Amino acid sequence: MRVNDDKQKNDYSNVWVIAEVLSGKIQPVTHELAGTARMLADKRGSEVWIVLLGNNVSEQAGTLFAYGADKVLVADDGSMANFNDEIETRVLVRMIDKYKPEIVICGATTRGRALIPRVAVVTDSGLTADCTELDIDPENGDLLQTRPAFGGNIMATIRCSDHRPQMSTVRPRVMKAPDPDPGRTGEIITENVTVSDKIDIKRILEVFHSSEAAVNLADAQIIIAGGRAMKGPEGFDILRAFAARVGGAVGASRAAVDAGWIPYAHQVGQTGQTVQTKVYIACGISGQIQHLVGMQSCDLIIAIDKNPDTPMMQMADIAVTGDLFEIVPALTAAIPKL
């Protein structure tokens, strides 16, 4: 709702994470957001609440304390066996009206993108989508929400000072999940789903998940990615050979995908996949903001390029200046076959 003064703002407290549930299981993005929520709540001197909506999910509630939750708010009902944004919106809006969270964050997933805009409209709240960084303004406690803007050419920091709760969605694998602390405990609060929550104007006939493509960048520990400097589809052959030698996957920049050199399933970046690998090797990728937001959380970033002054070379942990068509085959030959 719109808040006009500090007294109204003080009615709102705590940081909420909307848990991502798929096929009845809590997804890793929930743990990633819990760690970020813990940081925000500590700066505000408040608590982390995780909202768990679904069917037969109550038994998983206790696992969330290890990732930083102080309270877990559970609504477990058969009407939410399959994701229905209308039902979950009503349940979530009712919870927000009752408990008045200051901040609500959710994964920028297919589910989150369907749910949270509805909730923001009904509660008259500010919403910033696809954030890559969240922080607190120490002066007034506003949530600082950073995301790519103007086609990804700049990073904008947005605040919703006049609305509560403040809402953000964050793409999976942008934030680091904290190491779980199995000794942490907290409180589980159960909320019933009412008859009015279940009013439904549509019926789900079938739920299916498309079979995963051969390219699974999300789970890869090593990614060898190529950009415009690969010069054509044949250039990616040396990256495939390198990836096969080290047990990695092949990624690409948008420029390479748009040129038709490699399928979209390989694209890393703002309009592709967000990855969080152990090793990311960027070959001939200049490092535009759109690409960096998709891989900047990788543990070790290695860049290979003739130009030492590109953004990618500047931000890499290891920058190798030279001809990638000489360097990559030499690396492949030097590494023993797995």
Buried (B, 14 or more C-beta within 10 A) or exposed (E): BEBEEEEEBEEBBBBBBBBBBBEEEBBBBBBBBBBBBBBBBBBBEBBBBBBBBBBEBBEBBEBBBBBBBBBBBBBBBEBBEBBBBBBBBBBBBBBBEEBBBBBBBBBBBEBBBBBBBBBBEBBEBBBBBBBBBBBBEEEEBBBBBBBBBEEBEEBEBBBBBEBBBBBBBBBBBBBEBBEBEEEEEBEBBEBEBEEEBBEEEEEEEEEEEEEEEEBEBBEBEBBBBBBBBBBEEEBBEBBBBBBBBBEBBBBBBBBBBEBEBBEBBBBBBBBBBBBBBEBBBBBBBBBBBBBBBBBBBBEEBBBBBEEEEBBBBEBBEEBBEEEBBEBBEEBBEEEEEE
